[in-house]
Amino acid sequence: MMKKILLVLSLFCLPLAAMADSLGVRVGIAGWEYDIQGFARYQSTNEADNIDVNDDLGYDNDSLRFYYVILEHPVPVLPNVRITRTDIDTSADGVLSSNFTYGNITFTVNEPVSSQVELKQTDVTLYYQLLDNVVGLDLGLNAKQIDSQAAITGSVSGTESAEVSGWVPMLYAGASFDFPVTGLGVSADGSYVTYDGSKFYDYILRATYTSPWFLGVELGYRSLRLDLDDFDSSYADIEFDGYYLGAYLQF
């Protein structure tokens, strides 16, 4: 698995290496083991229609890969750029603990159901480095593009699906500390916004080691929360969180 990760990073970074003298470039990939918890409902303002993703749908934990590219440059006026891609694609089987209406279908208590969730996210972050030495401090804005599809199929009631898509503007902040000479560092960064009853956050805590040969490894914890209040007719409060292990190339 690690050989495949390094091969992907190497191929991706070949066209970027020539820019290393004028740009700071980091390209990374990480394997995230996450837990999922919370509730969801669709086209209903009645909280009695909340569907518990653990107790009703049977979700527990899963894994995925996420990818990122960071471009930092010496031009003071222009912001630095970070792009992160995260695709959640998971499914589960469960037995309902109560009746609920999801979209146009009412599912019944004790009915076996299967479900599928796809949550594709692209984060485009523009930020400025206020401090860039042993201690680092970044501030900026993040635009999170969400493209989500969910479907629930009951053994008796049939299938109903929901789609959520749109851009979410968020505030971004990051802080870091590098241990001189060692290549070791610790950092944290995240994005947050709340408006019209909805709340979004996505943050990471990590420890990194960058070798003298451009290759680095990182161990971290990531938490992602989507609290939706009538966002494309969807209501939800779902959190994904867990530890991840990653590798990166830095020039």
C-alpha positions as CSV (number, residue, x, y, z in Angstrom):
1,M,0.0,0.0,0.0
2,M,2.8,2.5,0.9
3,K,4.6,1.7,-2.4
4,K,1.4,2.6,-4.3
5,I,1.0,5.8,-2.3
6,L,4.6,6.9,-3.0
7,L,4.2,6.1,-6.7
8,V,1.0,8.3,-6.9
9,L,2.8,11.1,-5.1
10,S,5.9,10.9,-7.4
11,L,3.9,11.0,-10.6
12,F,1.8,13.9,-9.4
13,C,4.7,15.9,-8.3
14,L,6.9,15.6,-11.4
15,P,5.5,18.6,-13.2
16,L,5.7,20.6,-10.0
17,A,9.3,19.9,-9.1
18,A,10.5,22.5,-11.7
19,M,8.7,25.2,-9.8
20,A,10.3,24.4,-6.4
21,D,12.7,27.4,-6.5
22,S,9.8,29.9,-6.5
23,L,7.0,27.9,-4.9
24,G,6.7,25.8,-1.8
25,V,4.7,22.7,-2.9
26,R,3.3,19.8,-0.8
27,V,1.2,17.0,-2.2
28,G,-0.2,14.5,0.1
29,I,-2.4,11.4,0.5
30,A,-3.9,10.0,3.7
31,G,-5.9,6.9,4.8
32,W,-8.6,7.9,7.2
33,E,-10.3,5.5,9.6
34,Y,-13.5,7.3,10.7
35,D,-16.6,6.7,12.8
36,I,-19.9,8.1,11.8
37,Q,-22.7,9.3,14.1
38,G,-25.8,11.5,14.0
39,F,-29.1,11.7,12.3
40,A,-30.7,12.8,9.0
41,R,-34.1,13.5,7.6
42,Y,-35.4,14.7,4.2
43,Q,-38.3,17.0,3.2
44,S,-39.7,17.0,6.7
45,T,-39.6,19.6,9.5
46,N,-40.9,17.0,12.0
47,E,-38.1,15.9,14.3
48,A,-40.0,12.6,14.8
49,D,-38.7,11.8,11.3
50,N,-35.1,11.9,12.4
51,I,-33.2,8.8,11.3
52,D,-30.4,7.7,13.6
53,V,-27.5,6.6,11.3
54,N,-26.2,4.1,13.9
55,D,-29.4,2.6,15.5
56,D,-31.7,2.7,12.5
57,L,-29.4,2.4,9.4
58,G,-26.6,0.4,11.0
59,Y,-23.6,2.6,10.2
60,D,-20.5,2.2,12.4
61,N,-17.0,2.9,11.0
62,D,-15.3,2.9,7.6
63,S,-12.2,4.1,5.8
64,L,-11.3,6.3,2.9
65,R,-8.4,8.2,1.3
66,F,-8.3,12.0,1.0
67,Y,-5.8,14.0,-1.0
68,Y,-4.4,17.6,-0.9
69,V,-2.2,20.0,-2.7
70,I,-0.6,23.1,-1.0
71,L,1.0,25.9,-3.0
72,E,2.9,28.6,-1.1
73,H,4.7,31.5,-2.7
74,P,6.7,34.6,-1.8
75,V,4.3,37.2,-3.3
76,P,2.9,39.2,-0.4
77,V,-0.4,40.3,-2.0
78,L,-1.5,37.0,-3.4
79,P,-2.9,34.3,-1.0
80,N,-1.5,30.8,-0.7
81,V,-3.7,27.9,-1.9
82,R,-4.7,24.6,-0.4
83,I,-7.0,22.2,-2.3
84,T,-8.3,19.1,-0.5
85,R,-10.5,16.3,-2.0
86,T,-12.5,14.0,0.3
87,D,-14.9,11.4,-1.1
88,I,-17.1,9.4,1.4
89,D,-18.8,6.4,-0.2
90,T,-20.3,4.0,2.3
91,S,-23.3,1.7,2.8
92,A,-25.0,-0.2,5.6
93,D,-27.9,-2.5,6.5
94,G,-30.2,-1.9,9.5
95,V,-33.6,-2.5,11.1
96,L,-35.7,0.6,11.9
97,S,-36.5,1.4,15.6
98,S,-39.5,3.5,14.7
99,N,-41.7,4.8,11.9
100,F,-40.4,7.8,9.9
101,T,-41.1,9.6,6.7
102,Y,-38.1,10.2,4.3
103,G,-39.1,12.2,1.3
104,N,-42.3,10.8,-0.1
105,I,-42.0,7.3,1.6
106,T,-43.0,6.3,5.1
107,F,-40.9,3.5,6.4
108,T,-42.2,1.3,9.3
109,V,-40.8,0.1,12.6
110,N,-38.8,-3.1,12.5
111,E,-38.5,-2.9,8.7
112,P,-35.1,-4.0,7.4
113,V,-33.4,-1.3,5.3
114,S,-30.3,-0.8,3.3
115,S,-28.8,2.5,2.5
116,Q,-26.0,4.1,0.5
117,V,-24.3,7.5,1.2
118,E,-21.9,9.4,-1.2
119,L,-20.5,12.6,0.1
120,K,-18.0,14.3,-2.3
121,Q,-16.2,17.4,-1.0
122,T,-13.7,19.7,-2.5
123,D,-12.2,22.4,-0.3
124,V,-10.5,25.4,-1.9
125,T,-8.6,27.4,0.8
126,L,-7.0,30.8,0.2
127,Y,-4.9,32.0,3.1
128,Y,-2.1,34.3,4.2
129,Q,0.8,33.4,6.4
130,L,0.9,35.9,9.3
131,L,3.8,34.0,10.9
132,D,6.2,31.7,9.0
133,N,9.1,30.6,11.1
134,V,9.4,28.1,13.9
135,V,5.9,29.1,14.8
136,G,3.4,29.5,11.9
137,L,0.0,31.2,11.8
138,D,-2.4,31.2,8.8
139,L,-5.7,32.9,8.3
140,G,-8.0,32.9,5.3
141,L,-11.2,31.7,3.7
142,N,-12.3,28.2,2.6
143,A,-15.0,27.4,0.0
144,K,-16.3,23.8,0.6
145,Q,-18.1,22.3,-2.4
146,I,-20.5,19.6,-1.3
147,D,-22.1,17.0,-3.6
148,S,-24.0,14.4,-1.7
149,Q,-26.4,11.6,-2.6
150,A,-28.2,9.3,-0.2
151,A,-30.7,6.5,-0.7
152,I,-32.7,4.3,1.7
153,T,-34.4,1.1,0.5
154,G,-36.9,-0.7,2.7
155,S,-37.8,-4.3,2.3
156,V,-41.5,-3.3,2.2
157,S,-41.7,0.4,1.6
158,G,-39.4,0.8,-1.5
159,T,-36.6,3.3,-2.2
160,E,-36.3,7.1,-1.6
161,S,-33.2,9.2,-2.4
162,A,-32.0,12.7,-1.6
163,E,-29.4,15.0,-3.1
164,V,-27.6,17.9,-1.6
165,S,-25.2,20.1,-3.4
166,G,-23.8,23.6,-3.1
167,W,-20.9,25.8,-2.0
168,V,-20.3,26.6,1.7
169,P,-18.0,29.6,2.5
170,M,-16.0,29.1,5.7
171,L,-13.4,30.9,7.8
172,Y,-10.0,29.2,7.9
173,A,-7.2,29.2,10.5
174,G,-4.1,27.2,11.0
175,A,-1.2,27.1,13.5
176,S,2.0,25.1,13.6
177,F,5.3,24.6,15.5
178,D,8.4,23.1,14.0
179,F,11.1,21.5,16.1
180,P,14.4,23.0,14.7
181,V,16.8,20.6,12.9
182,T,14.7,17.5,13.6
183,G,12.2,17.6,10.7
184,L,9.4,17.1,13.3
185,G,6.4,19.4,13.6
186,V,2.9,19.6,15.1
187,S,0.1,21.6,13.6
188,A,-3.7,22.2,13.5
189,D,-5.9,23.8,11.0
190,G,-9.6,24.0,10.3
191,S,-12.6,25.7,8.8
192,Y,-15.8,26.8,10.4
193,V,-19.1,28.6,9.6
194,T,-22.6,28.9,11.0
195,Y,-25.5,30.6,9.4
196,D,-29.3,30.2,9.0
197,G,-29.4,27.4,11.5
198,S,-26.7,25.3,9.7
199,K,-23.2,24.6,11.0
200,F,-20.2,23.2,9.3
201,Y,-16.7,22.5,10.6
202,D,-13.7,20.5,9.4
203,Y,-10.5,20.4,11.5
204,I,-7.3,18.4,11.7
205,L,-4.7,17.9,14.4
206,R,-1.4,16.3,13.2
207,A,2.2,15.4,13.9
208,T,4.6,15.4,10.9
209,Y,8.1,14.3,10.0
210,T,9.8,15.7,6.8
211,S,12.9,13.9,5.7
212,P,15.9,15.5,3.9
213,W,14.7,13.7,0.7
214,F,11.4,15.6,0.3
215,L,9.4,12.7,1.6
216,G,7.2,13.2,4.8
217,V,4.8,11.3,6.9
218,E,2.0,12.5,9.1
219,L,-0.2,11.0,11.8
220,G,-3.4,13.0,12.7
221,Y,-7.0,13.2,13.8
222,R,-9.7,14.7,11.6
223,S,-13.3,15.7,12.5
224,L,-15.9,16.7,10.0
225,R,-19.4,17.9,11.0
226,L,-22.3,18.7,8.8
227,D,-25.3,20.3,10.7
228,L,-27.9,21.0,8.1
229,D,-31.1,23.0,8.6
230,D,-33.2,23.0,5.4
231,F,-30.1,22.8,3.2
232,D,-31.6,21.6,-0.2
233,S,-34.6,20.3,1.8
234,S,-32.3,18.2,4.0
235,Y,-31.9,18.2,7.8
236,A,-29.0,16.5,9.4
237,D,-26.4,16.6,12.1
238,I,-23.7,14.1,11.1
239,E,-20.1,13.8,12.3
240,F,-17.3,11.9,10.8
241,D,-14.2,11.6,13.0
242,G,-11.1,9.4,13.5
243,Y,-7.4,9.0,13.1
244,Y,-5.5,9.0,9.8
245,L,-2.0,8.1,8.5
246,G,-0.6,9.9,5.5
247,A,2.5,10.6,3.3
248,Y,3.5,13.6,1.3
249,L,6.2,15.0,-0.9
250,Q,7.4,18.6,-0.1
251,F,9.6,20.8,-2.3
